[in-house]
Amino acid sequence: MISYCKEICKIATEGSACIGELGQFQFKGCCHAATAAASNCKVISHRGFSHRAPENTLASVAASIAVGADACEFDVRTTADARVVLMHDATVDRTTNGTGEISKMTLAVAQSLDAGSWKAPEYIGQPVPSLADVFELMSPSTQHAVIEIKDPAAAEPIVTLARKYSMIRRTTALSESPATLRKIKAMGPNITRAFLCTAFPKNVKSPTDKTDWLIDQAYKASAQVVDIDYRFTSPAMIATLHHAGIKIWVWTVNAPQIMRCLIDWNIDAITTDKPAIIKTTLNTTR
């Protein structure tokens, strides 16, 4: 591990053929062996096992369960008849054979669409799943649900359905809105709450200010977790958040080199399109 990380740091410092994830990541602080505590890093599949199956479908959730990820992240929105469904975008255009805004469709119309054929012929006919469908699939497993709330109107139904399917203690509500997370706490205090950071305010510039801002937002949201783009992280940020009693998760990491460094930094969880790779990486760092 030591020699491996030194080589990665050398590549990053010299600025040679570093592209994609590697070219945007600072490897400072990863040049030492992984600690024992790092083996507690959790694996979260991104939109289900989306590298293998179409994102935000029952097929991708089932694949996430089958590969043994600790948790499955997916996005939810509400339909015109107030049902919660899995959908990342505001429209169905990118991931189905239909067009239009999901919020203007009934559940029946949304579920009549093909949400799988764009990925591969074997997934033809995959419907847009409801949250109830997903909880029913996940409930017999040990996998946790990480639900990114794209529509605040989904908050109350999430709590109701999590309670119905005995998923309360295996559900994390993920949102950029502190108000939404506070609402989740009021209705379902045993649901874990994670503040999602996609960007920092323009006036928050220094590493220390960014860390302080994250802690402030987590407190405002009553969140136990901060979920952040891995490129924003550093060993100092992670250590400071831990000292404040806040866990830190990162997204979306697919390169084993970066996974190893984040594990070395004692990150709490990594969201990935390729959960099998992280599980292998974790096994090699233990």
TANORUR-V554705 format. One record per backbone hydrogen bond with DSSP energy under -1.0 kcal/mol. NH is the residue of the N-H (numbers start at 1). CO is the residue of the C=O. If there is no record, write none. Layout:
[[NH | CO] [NH | CO]]
This chain:
[[5 | 1] [6 | 2] [7 | 3] [8 | 4] [9 | 5] [10 | 6] [11 | 7] [12 | 8] [13 | 9] [14 | 10] [15 | 11] [16 | 11] [18 | 16] [24 | 21] [30 | 27] [39 | 36] [40 | 37] [41 | 38] [42 | 268] [44 | 270] [45 | 71] [46 | 272] [48 | 73] [49 | 60] [50 | 48] [51 | 273] [53 | 49] [56 | 47] [61 | 57] [62 | 58] [63 | 59] [64 | 60] [65 | 61] [66 | 62] [67 | 63] [69 | 64] [70 | 43] [71 | 43] [72 | 144] [73 | 45] [74 | 146] [76 | 148] [77 | 85] [79 | 83] [80 | 105] [82 | 79] [85 | 77] [86 | 129] [87 | 75] [92 | 100] [96 | 92] [102 | 90] [104 | 101] [105 | 102] [110 | 106] [111 | 107] [112 | 109] [113 | 110] [115 | 126] [119 | 116] [120 | 116] [123 | 120] [124 | 121] [126 | 123] [131 | 84] [134 | 130] [135 | 131] [136 | 132] [137 | 133] [138 | 134] [139 | 135] [141 | 138] [144 | 70] [145 | 170] [146 | 72] [147 | 172] [148 | 74] [149 | 174] [150 | 76] [154 | 151] [155 | 152] [158 | 154] [159 | 155] [160 | 156] [161 | 157] [162 | 158] [163 | 159] [164 | 160] [165 | 161] [166 | 163] [167 | 162] [170 | 167] [171 | 168] [172 | 145] [173 | 192] [174 | 147] [175 | 194] [181 | 177] [182 | 178] [183 | 179] [184 | 180] [185 | 181] [186 | 182] [187 | 183] [188 | 184] [191 | 188] [192 | 171] [194 | 173] [195 | 225] [196 | 175] [197 | 227] [204 | 201] [210 | 206] [211 | 207] [212 | 208] [213 | 209] [214 | 210] [215 | 211] [216 | 212] [217 | 213] [218 | 214] [219 | 215] [220 | 216] [221 | 217] [223 | 218] [224 | 193] [225 | 193] [226 | 247] [227 | 195] [228 | 249] [230 | 251] [232 | 229] [233 | 230] [238 | 234] [239 | 235] [240 | 236] [241 | 237] [242 | 238] [243 | 239] [244 | 240] [245 | 242] [246 | 241] [247 | 224] [249 | 226] [250 | 269] [251 | 228] [253 | 271] [259 | 255] [260 | 256] [261 | 257] [262 | 258] [263 | 259] [264 | 260] [265 | 261] [266 | 263] [267 | 262] [268 | 248] [270 | 42] [271 | 250] [272 | 44] [277 | 274] [278 | 274] [279 | 275] [280 | 276] [281 | 277] [282 | 278] [283 | 279] [284 | 280]]
